[in-house]
Amino acid sequence: MAKSLNPERRIAVLVDTASTWGRDIIRGIQREARKHPHWSLLVEQRGSAETLGLPAEWRADGVIARVSNAELAGQLAASGLPVVNVSAMHVPEATFARVATDVEAAGRMAAGYYRERGFCHFAYLSLLEQDYVERQRAAFAAAVNAAGHSCAEFSVGHLGGREQAAERAEALVNWLRALPKPVAVFTWSGGNEVVEACRRAGLAMPEEVALLTGTEDELLCEISPVPISGVRQPSEQIGGEAAELMGRLLDGKRVPVKPRWLAPLAIVTRQSTDTLAIKDPALVAGLRFIRATVGRPVLVDEVAAAAGVSRRLLERRFAAHLRASPAEYLRRARLERAKVLLAETDRSIPDVAEASGFGSPEYLAQAFRAELKTSPLRYRREARGR
């Protein structure tokens, strides 16, 4: 009997299905898998806290996994199967091909986001003793320090990591109360704990405590008593690139040894950061005008008129408070709007250019090349894992 040119290949997917991150990873894998009619995906419902493993009965030909511990890394290495790792966690035993989120870029993005809102006090909440959390914290703190500010920190390490939940909650309340206000808090996880601690401490969100999480889980962020802003990770893109690497491995081709780190897509603003930590009323008026009119090509003179000051005075106040010119702030606001439209809609490039205030596809492309070193179309493809 002649051997099939395209034998069935069974790809085991070991990521949790309970989070937005995990489900989007699987969507990205599925999108790439459609290009291979002989592929079948092996997926089970998994909780985010479950210990992952490769069931023997799956008889997989390859594995795409969140390799988060030495035990799983050892099991996968012993299997002899091609493996692609989608975890940002450093596990020395996991020497597989890897594509994951650039958590340091997320830290820098968060710091810039808060600086644009005029914050001068910053803090990082670290409730997980993991290396990727530390890398994100360090990048956030470094960006804050570079802007001339300091970054406070609350870590489980300060409590020994074994305290009861009630003790940790009380310590968090006291820490938040002691921080200078208004304060911009960034965290990998634990956003709902911060919301509850602020409620207990009588602290207003976002006026006194603004909160941004590095793990933007849409459901959990939106059902919080104070909806939480989050960094949107490139999860579908990670899944798509992981599946592409798997295809190359299955065909006996070489893949890069160095990890592929993908930058976060954008920050989704919800109530927990929807504020401006600036006391200058003219500057606040100008910033609110920019945010309200980001969908049209506003001129700096219009911003000055909305702020009730001259253009020269507006530029001085922007430089003093935000270390940027009004024109730079306008361009960044338009760019963030365009990134969201490209990633989340099917609008044409000319439509995106018009809806984000760039006015023309050429101006949009120029801004993307200057700021992101890519084109709008390529950004869309990468954001969607295609």
Buried (B, 14 or more C-beta within 10 A) or exposed (E): EEEEEEEEBBBBBBBBBBBBBBBBBBBBBBBBBEEBEEBEBBBEEBEBEEEBEBEEEBEBBBBBBBBBBEBBBEBBBEBEBBBBBBBBBEBEBBEBBBBBBBBBBBBBBBBBBBBBBBBBBBBBBBBBEBEBBBBBBBBBBBBBEEBEBEBBBBBBEEBEEEBEEEEBBBBBBEBBBEBEEBBBBBBBBBBBBBBBBBEEBEBEBBEBBBBBBBBBBBEBBEEBEBBBBBBBBBBBBBBBBBBBBBBBBBEEEEBEEEBBBBBBBBBBBBBBBBBBBBEBEBBBBBBEBBEEBBEEBBEBEBBBBBBEBEBEBBBEBBEEBBEBBBEEBBBBBBBBBBBBBBBBEEBEBEEBBBBBBBEEBEBBBEBBEEEBEBBBEEBBBBBBBE
